[in-house]
């Protein structure tokens, strides 16, 4: 079942994990800009890292004719860019690549969506819910999905939109809650937080990448696919676990920050499609966070313990 898989956005946190896991069983081409930092791809065997200017990507898709194209590239994933008008520039870029893939006869195209397309949801999040974004990032993601659905509507290409929920793990150094908490507490700095009553879904990046592999390999899957952890954790409990591992519970200031007006209080993806093809998370929060803390602190983090006790190892690059 070896599939030649082309991945854009491969130098990022999520893209690099997708490459890392897919390369175990498939031929992977990482399409990156010439100026991209590609250290996250270090240690991946049998991967072709291909630098090209973005205006050459569509042409390269036609030349390489991959079996599967994963569109993981997106400008402005950080919180500071969530309401920038530039978010909408991503749509035209994705449309250009999608059209090239359709023309080249690519069998499978996978777009990378976000929980931000939906806005706050009080109940379990199913894959048929309507768009209700509260940020320009979420609006642009939703518009990109609709545009790609139209492009592939009457084509032979299978189109999948994998809507990602909160993901964590080694190789992530962004200003997200888990790396930010580890960095602050490791330096002895106090951490101001909300009351932490949110019920949250945290998925380890290894499990996320396994989900992409399962979809690449299963031709019956199409449409919107939720990718997250159906087993939730209260945010206060998650942060406390991190603080306990760092012996820094006294540095947590719960309640110091007010909830936002559009605060998501419950994030629980149902993940019906992935469950129907046999996928489920195999990494517990405790095991995944222990590995993440080690990597963020510059310690050995190559080993990951699964729920069944089995261990999987990766040659992960050191933090930069």
C-alpha positions as CSV (number, residue, x, y, z in Angstrom):
1,X,0.0,0.0,0.0
2,X,3.0,2.3,-0.4
3,X,1.7,5.7,-1.4
4,X,3.8,8.6,-2.8
5,X,2.6,11.4,-0.5
6,X,3.4,15.0,-1.0
7,X,3.1,17.2,2.1
8,X,3.1,21.0,2.1
9,X,3.7,22.8,5.4
10,X,6.1,19.9,6.2
11,X,8.5,22.0,8.2
12,X,5.9,23.0,10.8
13,X,4.9,21.1,14.0
14,X,1.9,19.2,12.6
15,X,3.4,18.8,9.1
16,X,6.6,17.3,10.4
17,X,4.8,14.8,12.6
18,X,2.7,13.7,9.6
19,X,5.8,13.2,7.6
20,X,7.6,11.4,10.4
21,X,4.8,8.8,10.8
22,X,3.8,8.4,7.1
23,X,7.5,7.9,6.1
24,X,7.4,4.6,8.1
25,X,5.2,3.0,5.4
26,X,5.1,5.4,2.5
27,X,7.3,7.5,0.1
28,X,7.1,11.0,1.5
29,X,8.0,14.3,-0.2
30,X,8.2,17.3,2.0
31,X,7.6,20.4,-0.1
32,X,9.0,23.5,1.6
33,X,10.1,27.0,0.9
34,X,13.9,27.5,0.3
35,X,14.0,29.7,3.4
36,X,12.1,27.3,5.7
37,X,13.7,25.9,8.8
38,X,13.6,22.2,8.3
39,X,15.2,21.0,11.5
40,X,11.9,19.3,12.6
41,X,12.3,16.9,9.7
42,X,15.7,15.7,11.0
43,X,15.9,12.0,11.8
44,X,13.2,11.0,9.3
45,X,14.5,8.2,7.1
46,X,13.4,7.9,3.5
47,X,12.0,11.3,3.1
48,X,12.6,13.7,0.2
49,X,12.9,17.3,1.3
50,X,12.2,19.5,-1.8
51,X,12.8,23.2,-1.5
52,X,10.7,25.3,-4.0
53,X,9.4,28.8,-4.2
54,X,5.7,28.8,-3.5
55,X,4.9,30.0,-7.0
56,X,6.5,26.8,-8.2
57,X,4.5,24.4,-6.0
58,X,1.6,23.9,-8.4
59,X,4.0,23.0,-11.2
60,X,5.8,20.6,-8.9
61,X,2.6,18.8,-8.1
62,X,2.0,18.2,-11.8
63,X,5.6,17.0,-12.3
64,X,5.8,14.7,-9.3
65,X,2.2,13.3,-9.6
66,X,1.8,12.0,-6.0
67,X,-0.8,9.5,-5.0
68,X,-1.8,11.7,-2.1
69,X,-1.4,15.4,-1.4
70,X,-1.6,16.8,2.1
71,X,-2.1,20.5,2.3
72,X,-0.8,21.3,5.8
73,X,0.7,24.7,4.9
74,X,-1.1,27.8,6.3
75,X,0.1,31.3,7.2
76,X,-0.9,32.6,10.6
77,X,-1.7,29.6,12.9
78,X,-0.5,31.5,16.0
79,X,-3.0,33.2,18.3
80,X,-1.5,36.6,17.5
81,X,-2.4,36.2,13.8
82,X,-5.9,34.8,14.2
83,X,-7.7,38.0,13.2
84,X,-5.3,39.3,10.5
85,X,-6.9,40.0,7.1
86,X,-4.0,38.1,5.6
87,X,-5.7,34.9,6.7
88,X,-7.8,35.0,3.5
89,X,-4.7,34.9,1.3
90,X,-4.4,31.2,2.3
91,X,-7.5,30.4,0.4
92,X,-6.2,31.3,-3.1
93,X,-3.0,29.5,-2.3
94,X,-4.9,26.3,-1.5
95,X,-7.1,26.6,-4.5
96,X,-4.1,26.9,-6.8
97,X,-2.6,23.6,-5.4
98,X,-6.0,21.9,-5.5
99,X,-6.5,22.8,-9.1
100,X,-3.0,21.5,-9.9
101,X,-3.8,18.2,-8.1
102,X,-7.0,17.8,-10.0
103,X,-5.3,18.4,-13.3
104,X,-2.5,16.0,-12.4
105,X,-5.0,13.3,-11.5
106,X,-3.9,13.0,-7.8
107,X,-6.0,10.3,-6.3
108,X,-6.4,11.8,-2.8
109,X,-6.2,15.4,-1.5
110,X,-6.3,16.1,2.2
111,X,-6.9,19.6,3.5
112,X,-6.1,20.5,7.1
113,X,-8.9,22.2,8.9
114,X,-9.4,23.5,12.4
115,X,-11.8,23.4,15.4
116,X,-11.9,27.2,14.8
117,X,-14.3,26.7,11.9
118,X,-17.0,25.8,14.5
119,X,-16.7,28.4,17.3
120,X,-17.9,27.4,20.8
121,X,-19.9,24.2,21.0
122,X,-21.5,23.0,24.2
123,X,-22.0,19.4,23.3
124,X,-20.0,16.6,21.7
125,X,-18.7,17.9,18.3
126,X,-19.9,15.8,15.4
127,X,-18.7,16.1,11.8
128,X,-22.0,17.4,10.4
129,X,-22.1,20.6,12.4
130,X,-22.5,24.0,10.5
131,X,-19.6,26.5,10.4
132,X,-19.8,29.2,13.0
133,X,-16.3,30.7,13.3
134,X,-15.5,33.6,15.6
135,X,-12.1,34.5,14.2
136,X,-10.8,35.4,10.7
137,X,-8.6,32.3,11.0
138,X,-11.7,30.1,11.4
139,X,-13.5,32.0,8.7
140,X,-10.7,31.5,6.2
141,X,-10.4,27.8,7.1
142,X,-14.1,27.3,6.5
143,X,-14.0,29.2,3.2
144,X,-11.0,27.2,2.0
145,X,-12.9,23.9,2.7
146,X,-15.9,25.1,0.7
147,X,-13.7,26.2,-2.2
148,X,-11.9,22.8,-2.3
149,X,-15.1,20.9,-2.1
150,X,-16.3,22.8,-5.2
151,X,-13.1,22.1,-7.1
152,X,-13.3,18.3,-6.4
153,X,-17.1,18.0,-6.6
154,X,-17.2,16.3,-10.0
155,X,-13.6,15.0,-10.2
156,X,-12.1,11.6,-9.7
157,X,-10.1,12.9,-6.8
158,X,-11.0,11.9,-3.3
159,X,-11.2,15.0,-1.1
160,X,-10.9,14.8,2.7
161,X,-10.9,17.7,5.1
162,X,-9.3,16.7,8.4
163,X,-10.5,19.1,11.1
164,X,-7.9,19.2,13.8
165,X,-8.5,19.8,17.5
166,X,-5.9,20.7,20.1
167,X,-2.7,18.8,19.4
168,X,0.5,18.8,21.5
169,X,3.9,17.1,21.7
170,X,7.6,17.4,21.0
171,X,8.6,19.8,18.2
172,X,6.0,22.3,19.3
173,X,7.5,25.6,20.6
174,X,4.5,27.9,19.9
175,X,2.8,30.1,22.5
176,X,0.2,27.4,23.3
177,X,-0.8,26.4,26.8
178,X,1.3,23.3,27.2
179,X,4.7,24.6,26.0
180,X,4.1,28.0,27.5
181,X,3.3,26.4,30.9
182,X,6.4,24.1,30.8
183,X,8.7,27.0,29.8
184,X,7.3,29.4,32.4
185,X,7.4,27.0,35.3
186,X,10.8,25.6,34.4
187,X,12.2,29.1,34.7
188,X,10.5,29.6,38.1
189,X,8.0,32.1,36.7
190,X,4.4,32.2,37.9
191,X,1.6,31.4,35.5
192,X,-1.6,33.4,35.4
193,X,-4.5,31.3,34.2
194,X,-8.3,31.3,34.0
195,X,-10.2,29.2,36.5
196,X,-9.4,26.2,34.2
197,X,-12.9,24.8,34.2
198,X,-12.8,24.1,30.5
199,X,-13.3,20.5,29.4
200,X,-10.6,19.9,26.7
201,X,-9.5,17.5,24.1
202,X,-5.7,17.1,23.9
203,X,-4.3,14.8,21.2
204,X,-0.7,13.8,21.0
205,X,0.9,14.6,17.6
206,X,1.8,10.9,17.1
207,X,-1.8,10.0,17.3
208,X,-2.7,12.8,14.9
209,X,-0.2,11.6,12.4
210,X,-1.5,8.1,12.7
211,X,-4.9,9.4,11.8
212,X,-3.5,10.9,8.6
213,X,-1.9,7.6,7.8
214,X,-5.2,5.8,8.3
215,X,-7.0,8.1,6.0
216,X,-4.3,8.0,3.3
217,X,-4.6,4.2,3.4
218,X,-8.4,3.9,3.5
219,X,-9.9,5.0,0.1
220,X,-13.5,4.9,1.6
221,X,-12.9,7.9,3.7
222,X,-14.0,11.3,2.3
223,X,-15.5,14.6,3.5
224,X,-15.0,16.2,6.9
225,X,-13.1,14.1,9.4
226,X,-12.7,15.2,13.0
227,X,-9.2,14.6,14.4
228,X,-9.0,14.9,18.1
229,X,-9.2,13.0,21.4
230,X,-12.7,12.0,22.4
231,X,-11.5,11.5,25.9
232,X,-11.4,14.9,27.5
233,X,-9.5,16.4,30.5
234,X,-10.4,19.4,32.7
235,X,-7.9,22.1,31.8
236,X,-7.0,22.8,35.5
237,X,-6.2,19.1,35.9
238,X,-4.0,19.1,32.8
239,X,-2.0,22.1,33.9
240,X,-1.7,20.8,37.5
241,X,-0.2,17.5,36.1
242,X,2.5,19.5,34.3
243,X,3.2,21.6,37.4
244,X,3.5,18.5,39.6
245,X,6.0,17.0,37.2
246,X,8.0,20.2,37.5
247,X,7.4,20.5,41.3
248,X,6.0,24.0,40.6
249,X,2.3,23.9,41.7
250,X,2.7,27.0,43.8
251,X,3.5,29.0,40.7
252,X,0.0,28.5,39.2
253,X,-2.4,31.4,39.6
254,X,-5.8,30.0,38.7
255,X,-8.5,32.6,38.2
256,X,-6.1,35.5,37.5
257,X,-7.4,35.8,33.9
258,X,-11.0,36.2,32.9
259,X,-12.6,34.0,30.3
260,X,-13.0,35.6,26.9
261,X,-16.5,36.4,25.6
262,X,-16.1,33.6,23.0
263,X,-14.4,31.3,25.4
264,X,-14.7,27.6,24.4
265,X,-15.7,25.8,27.6
266,X,-16.1,22.3,26.2
267,X,-14.0,20.8,23.4
268,X,-15.0,17.2,22.7
269,X,-14.7,15.8,19.1
270,X,-16.7,12.7,18.5
271,X,-14.4,11.4,15.7
272,X,-17.0,9.1,14.2
273,X,-15.2,8.5,10.9
274,X,-11.9,7.7,12.4
275,X,-13.5,5.4,14.9
276,X,-15.3,3.6,12.1
277,X,-12.0,2.6,10.5
278,X,-10.4,1.4,13.7
279,X,-8.4,4.5,14.7
280,X,-8.3,5.6,18.3
281,X,-5.6,7.5,20.4
282,X,-2.9,5.2,21.8
283,X,-1.1,7.8,23.9
284,X,-2.3,8.8,27.3
285,X,-2.1,12.5,28.4
286,X,0.3,11.5,31.2
287,X,2.7,9.7,28.9
288,X,2.5,12.3,26.1
289,X,3.0,15.2,28.5
290,X,6.0,13.5,30.1
291,X,7.6,13.1,26.7
292,X,6.8,16.7,25.8
293,X,8.2,18.1,29.0
294,X,11.4,16.2,28.5
295,X,11.8,17.5,24.9
296,X,11.1,21.1,25.9
297,X,13.7,20.8,28.6
298,X,16.3,19.5,26.2
299,X,16.3,15.9,27.6
300,X,16.0,12.6,25.8
301,X,12.4,12.3,24.4
302,X,12.7,9.7,21.7
303,X,10.7,7.0,23.5
304,X,6.9,7.1,23.8
305,X,4.8,4.7,25.9
306,X,1.5,3.6,24.5
307,X,-1.6,2.7,26.5
308,X,-1.0,-1.0,26.0
309,X,2.5,-0.7,27.4
310,X,4.2,-1.0,24.1
311,X,6.9,1.5,23.3
312,X,7.6,3.4,20.1
313,X,10.7,5.4,19.4
314,X,11.6,8.2,17.1
315,X,14.8,10.0,16.4
316,X,13.6,13.5,17.3
317,X,15.8,16.6,16.7
318,X,16.7,18.7,19.7
319,X,14.8,21.8,20.5
320,X,15.9,25.1,18.9
